Amino acid sequence: MAMSSSKVRLLSVPRIAQTLCIAHLSSLYQGKIGGIDDWEVTNNEKRTLVLLGRTGNGKSATGNSILGSKEFNSKCSSNGVTTTCELKTTRLDNGLIIDVIDTPGLFDFTGEPDVIGKEIVKCMELAMDGIDAVLLVLSVRTRFSREELAAIQSFQEFFGEKIRDYMIIVFTGGDELDETLGDYLGKDCPEPLKETIKLCDERFVLFDNRTKDPKKKEDQLNKLLSLVTLVLQKNNEVPYTNELFKKLKALKAKGELNEPLKMSYEEHCIKLTENFTSLLKEITNILFEQWAIERADRIAEKQKAEAACAKSVDEMRDLREQFEHLQSDSRKGGCHIL
């Protein structure tokens, strides 16, 4: 698949789902809660970071490096260790509080849609005050795949175009890289990865999650936090949120004071999960259909190339036989001097 010329498109299905989710939330307010106050952002020196990436890329290990201790369960596994969204918190020496949300393989299309849908809602609940940065975790140990690009585009479709202004790429596997990250990216960098780096406005950092060197740990964390600061400056110090986040937060706040509304909040989460699950199934079906078509096209192109190669071999064989025949005739006729 030539990703540069055949970009994965998810049509308009996710937009419909967002509209349905917001409409469902709005219905819960009518006659129950009243209007929603304008979204307020307070600078309490706290950063909320969400880890996103394919299973096995090192999300949990990266979260532990940021927190400075082993808070998330992390080990080498192709099946993934994290099974549900988790939030862990640390306070740096300068007083800055960092909330890190570790996620299972959201949007990597390896899990069941109903489970992923539930985890998306849980992630939204954990990050109700907004997201300061989305850390897209990629590994230098594995080649960037078209599925990862599709996952990023799906995430963007779910949460809107604005979410990319908050995205930072964290490359893991720094312990195995024998060159600079710049050299690594400049050498045979696949087009989908170039698109992703451009999408994130060239915000990326290399992490070595196995290092024991305190200086190296501090340096890579400082580089990441400097990128988070750039993200905040770009977005006028306002964390990412959208209508779903706002209404979910307002509904939960009211529910804490009122038991019937608490039930409405829980019912809403179930409904929202159902909406996301349905949407994920549609997205997965669309992607699989696209990949099936692209695979068929690749097979057809390969067969065409093989046929052309076979034809060329046949033509070369015919020419060789003709040449050998002429040589044979020449030897039989001999050389005559008059």
C-alpha positions, 0 to 999 in steps of 0.5 A, spaced: 500 500 500 502 506 498 500 510 503 502 517 500 498 516 494 492 512 498 491 515 504 486 511 509 479 515 509 474 514 514 468 517 511 463 521 515 461 515 520 465 518 526 462 525 525 455 522 525 457 518 532 460 524 535 453 528 533 449 522 536 453 522 543 452 529 544 445 529 542 444 524 547 448 528 552 444 534 551 437 530 552 439 528 559 440 536 560 433 538 558 428 539 564 433 536 569 440 540 569 439 546 565 444 550 561 452 548 562 456 554 564 462 556 560 468 551 560 473 554 565 480 553 565 485 554 571 492 554 572 493 549 577 500 547 575 498 540 573 499 536 567 494 531 564 498 526 559 494 521 555 499 515 552 496 512 546 499 507 541 499 500 539 500 494 543 507 492 545 510 499 543 512 501 550 506 505 553 506 503 560 514 503 560 514 510 558 509 512 563 513 509 568 519 513 566 515 520 566 512 518 573 519 516 575 517 509 578 514 503 576 507 505 577 504 501 571 505 494 569 510 493 564 513 487 561 515 485 554 509 482 551 506 481 544 499 481 547 499 487 551 499 488 559 495 494 560 487 491 559 484 498 562 485 505 562 489 507 569 491 514 571 497 515 576 500 521 579 507 524 581 509 531 583 516 533 581 521 537 585 519 543 582 512 542 584 509 540 578 503 535 578 503 530 572 497 525 571 499 520 566 493 516 563 495 509 560 491 506 555 490 499 552 491 498 545 486 503 543 484 504 536 489 499 534 484 494 531 486 488 535 481 488 541 474 487 541 470 494 539 465 493 545 471 493 550 475 499 546 469 503 546 468 502 554 475 504 555 475 510 550 469 512 555 473 511 561 479 515 558 474 521 557 472 520 565 479 520 567 481 526 563 475 530 565 479 536 566 482 536 559 488 533 556 494 537 556 498 533 551 497 526 547 503 522 547 503 518 541 508 512 543 512 509 537 517 504 537 524 504 533 524 497 534 518 496 529 516 499 522 511 504 522 505 500 519 499 503 515 494 500 521 498 505 526 496 511 521 489 508 520 489 508 528 491 515 529 486 518 523 481 514 527 483 517 534 483 524 530 476 523 527 473 521 534 476 527 538 476 532 532 481 536 528 484 540 534 486 534 538 492 533 533 495 540 536 496 536 542 500 530 540 507 529 541 510 523 538 515 519 543 519 514 540 521 508 545 527 503 544 532 509 545 537 503 548 537 500 541 538 506 537 546 506 535 545 513 531 541 519 533 534 520 532 534 525 526 539 520 522 534 514 524 528 518 521 532 521 515 534 514 513 528 510 509 523 514 513 516 511 511 511 516 508 506 514 513 511 516 518 513 522 515 505 524 515 505 523 522 511 527 524 508 532 520 501 532 523 504 533 530 508 539 527 515 535 528 514 534 535 518 528 537 522 525 543 526 519 544 526 515 550 530 510 553 526 506 558 531 501 560 536 506 562 539 507 569 543 513 568 539 519 572 542 524 568 539 521 562 532 520 565 532 527 567 534 529 560 529 525 556 523 527 561 525 535 561 525 534 553 518 531 553 516 537 558 519 542 554 514 539 548 508 539 553 510 547 554 510 548 547 503 545 546 500 549 551 503 555 548 500 553 542 493 552 545 493 559 549 494 554 555 488 551 554 487 543 555 484 539 550 476 538 551 470 538 546 463 538 547 463 530 550 468 532 555 464 538 557 457 535 558 460 529 561 463 533 566 457 537 568 453 531 568 457 527 573 458 534 577 451 534 578 450 527 579 454 527 585 449 531 588 443 528 586 442 520 586 437 520 580 442 524 576 447 519 578 443 514 575 443 518 569 450 519 569 451 512 569 446 510 564 449 515 559 456 512 560 453 505 558 449 509 552 456 512 550 460 506 550 454 503 546 455 509 541 463 508 541 462 500 540 458 501 534 462 506 531 468 502 532 465 496 528 463 501 522 470 503 522 473 497 522 469 494 517 471 500 512 478 499 514 478 492 512 474 493 506 479 498 504 485 493 505 482 488 502 481 492 496 488 494 496 491 487 497 487 485 491 490 491 487 497 489 490 496 482 488 494 484 481 500 489 480 504 483 482 501 478 477 502 483 472 509 484 473 510 477 474 507 476 467 511 482 464 517 479 467 516 472 464 514 475 457 521 478 457 524 471 459 521 468 453 523 473 448 530 473 451 530 465 450 527 466 443 532 471 441 538 466 444 535 460 440 535 464 434 542 467 435 545 460 436 541 457 430 544 462 426 551 461 429 550 453 427 548 455 420 554 459 419 559 453 422 555 448 417 556 453 411 564 454 412 568 459 410 570 460 402 575 463 399 574 465 391 
